[in-house]
Structure formats: structure tokens, C-alpha cells
Amino acid sequence: MKTRNPIRLDYWIAALLLMAMAVIAFVNVLSRYFVNFSIGATEEITINLFVWMTVVGTGIAFERGAQLGMVTFYNLFPLKMRKVLVVLSALLGAGLFILVCAYMIQAIYDEITLFRATSASLGIPVWIYYAGVPVLSVFVFRGIYRGARTRLAELEEKA
């Protein structure tokens, strides 16, 4: 019996963000070509959507084991030590993203309470763009967990 792939929210978010960026860039190109006018807000939106897509993509990369790693060095270790390295790597990755989220939450708080900065083109409060990082980091933590679980299961099969 064939198993059905579940609908993955992170894949859909990444795809929709990429599609939105492509459409926005294309509209800007058409605007420049036909009207000889560039829409300044497109750069602002595209850059921030790219940041959000990168965060979602990082979670997907962690899950697939596609993040930067020292595979040759890792393969030199015995099986038990590899398990320790997988757990250590997951903890370090999660720790890094906890720091990223903490600093972004602090930046959001500062923007809301102190600076009240708005974006240059659209006048949107900057904290709205910042909020995507800690919110979408949920996918990073899930990717770290799933990736570590998969790697540990693969090591168990080798044992």
C-alpha cells in the first residue's frame, strides 16, 4: 500500500513566499518596462520575505541534514560517539536559534516601545517584519528535532 505524503506547512509557506517574491519582482520589471517607473516598495517587501523564507528553509535544511557540517570528520568517530555528536549538534543548533529568537524578541520590544520606526517605502512598523523570525523559528526547531531523530534512527540501524 502506498503511503501518502502529508501536507507540510513549512513547504507551503516557503513556496508561497518564493512565489510572492517572484510575482512582486515581475510586476516591478513590468512597471519599469511599460511605465518607466520602478515601484520602490518591492525591494522592501522582497528583502523581508526573503528573510522569512530563509528561516523556514533553515528548518527544512536541518531536517534533511543539508546544513553545513563536517561529514568527513564526523565519519572518523565510532558509532557511539556519532550519536553524542548528533545530539550535541542538535542542542547547539537549537541554542543558536534560541539566541536568535531572544534577540529578535528584544528588538521587537524595543521597536514597539522605544523607537517606533517605520519602513522607508510603505511606512509599516518595522517590528512586523521582525516578528516573522521568531514566529517562523518554530519550523527551525521542528527541523532540528526531526533531523536529529532521523540521524539517530539511522545510527541505530547500523548498530
N, C-alpha and C positions, 0 to 999 in steps of 0.2 A: 504494500500500500504506500502510495506517495504521500510524504508529509508536506503540508502547506507551509510556506514561509509566512511568519506573522508580519503584520503591517508594523513597520518600525517608524516611530515618530521622529527619531533623530534623522533618519534618511529623508523623510518627507520635509522636515524643516530645512535641512541642508539643500535639498533640491529646490524648494520654494525660494530660499534666499538667493541661490545662484540664478534661478530664473528671473527673479525680481531685479537683480543686478544687471543681467543681460538685457532685459526689456528697458530699464532705465538708461543704460548706456546707448542702446539702439535708438531710443527716442531722442536722446541728446544728439547723436550723429545725424539723424534725420532733420532735427531742428537746425543744426549748423549748415547742413547742405541746402535745404529748401528755403529757410528763412534768414540764413546767415546770422543766426543768434544762438549762442550757447546758453543752456539752462544751468546756472551756477549751482543750484541745489542738488543736481545729480551727483556731483562729486562728493558732497557731504553725506548724502544718503548711501551711496555705493560704498564708501570707505567704512561706514559704521555697519552696514550689512555684511561686509567682508570680515570684519572683526567677529561678528556674531557667528558667521558661518565657520570661521576658523575654530572657534570654541567648540561648536558641535562636531566639526571634523576631527578635532583632537580626541574627543571621546570615541569616535569610530576608529581612529588610528590605534588608540590604546587597546581597544577590544580585539582588533585584528593583529596586534603585535607589530604594527607598522611604524611605531615611534622609533626615534633614534636609539640604538642600542649597540653594545659591544658583543656581538654574537660570537665572534672568534674567541674572545676572552672568556665568555660565558661557557662555551663548549669545552674549555680546558678543565673545568671543575667536575668533580664527581657528582653523581645524581642527587645525593642528599644536600650537597652544598648548592646545587642549582635551585632546589626547592626554596632554600633560605634566600637565595638571590632574587627569586621571583617575588617572594613576599616582601623583601626589603625594597625592591624596585617599585612595587605597588604602593607601599607605605610612603616612600619618598615622593612618588608622583602625586599621591593624594595630599601629602603635606604641602607640596608646592602649590597645588590648586586651592588648598585651604588658605594659604597666604595670599594668593591672587584674589580670592573672594573677600578676604578680610580687608585688604587694601581697597578693593573696589567699593565695598560697602562703606568704608570710611570716606572715600572720595564722593560717593553718592550723598552721604550725610552732610559733608562739607558743602557740596553744591546746593543742596536743598536749604540748609540753614545759614550758611555764610555768604557764599559767592553769588548764588542765583544767576549763574552765567547762562546765556542762551547761545544757540548755534548761530554761526555767521550768516548763513543763507536763509534758513527757514524760521529762525527765532524760537526753535524748540528748546526747552530746558535741557541742558547738557546731561543732566542726571538720567534722563530717559535713555539716551544712548548707552550710558554706563551700566544701566540696570540689566541689560542683556547678558553681560558677562557672568555675574553670579547666578542669575536665573538659569542660563543655559549650561552652567558648570555641572548641573545635575547629570547631564549626559556624559561629561568627562568622568565623574565619579563612578557612574554606572559602567562606563567603558573600562576603567581601571579594574574594577571588581571582576567584570566578566572576562577580561583578558587574563588576569591572574588566575582565575578559576580554570580557564581553558588550559593555560600553560601547566598548572599543577596537575590537571587530569591527564595531560599528555605525558608528564613525567611519571605519573603513577602507572600508566600503561607500559612504560619502558621498564619499570621495576620488576 
